[in-house]
Amino acid sequence: MQKRHDDLLTSRLEEVYDNGVAFVSWSELYRWYDTQKIAAGTKRDLSQRWDDISEGEFGSLVSVENKAGMFLTAEERVKSVYET
């Protein structure tokens, strides 16, 4: 990964830490990781980077995926819209 891409990814993960959510497009991930497929290794790296940044404060990194990319957030920040 190029240094500038590493910095952008770190910035997105810090956005999750600071604001609770960040969006990463698939095209960004492909470019940043210089890959043709987002596989387990890429997601493992995201998770490890999150653990380094958050130091476990908000739980694991989770995502909501769609055609354009994924919204990243922390496990402990996810709540049901309505509970009965």
N, C-alpha and C positions, 0 to 999 in steps of 0.2 A: 504494500500500500504506500502510495506517495505521501510525503509529509503533509502536504496541503489537504489531502483527503483525510488523513488521520486527524488533523485539526478540525475539519468540518464534522466528522463523526463524533469526536469528543464534544464539540459544541452542541450537537443535537442531544447527546446523552446528558449533558449538563442542563439543557433546556428541560428535559424530563425531570431532573432533580429539582430545578428551581421552580418550574411552572406546572409540573405534573403531567405534561404530554408534549410530544413532538412528532412530526410527520417526516418519514423518510420514503422517498419514491423508490420504486424498483430500479429505475434507470440510474439513480444515484448509487445504490448498493452495487449494481453491476460494475459501474465505473470505478467506485472506490476500491472494491475488492478485485478488480480486473479479472472478472469471471464471467462465464456464460450461464451459470446456474447458481442460484442461492441454495446452498445445501446446508447440512448440519454443521459443518465447520464454520461457516459464516455466522450462523445463529449462535453457535457456541462462543465465538469471538465477541459478538455483541453482548452476550450475557456476562462474559468475563470482564469486559470493559466496564459494564454497568456495575458489577460488584466492586471493582476498583474505585469507581467514582462515588458510589453511594455508601460503601462500607457496610452494606446490609441494612441500612436505615429504613428503607421502604419496602423491603422484600425483593423478590426477583423481578426481572424485566419481563413484561408481558406485552402482547401486541394484538391489535385488531387489524386484520388484513383486508384489502380490497384490490381491485384491478390495478390501481395506480401505485400502491405501495402499502405502507403500514404505519399506523399510529402506535407509538411506543408510550408506555406508561409503567408505573410501578405497581406491583401486585397489591400492595396495601392501600393504594389509592382508588381501586376499582370497587364501586358500590352499585348495588341494585337501584334502578330508578324508583322502584316502588316495592315495598315489602309488606306482605299481608300479615 
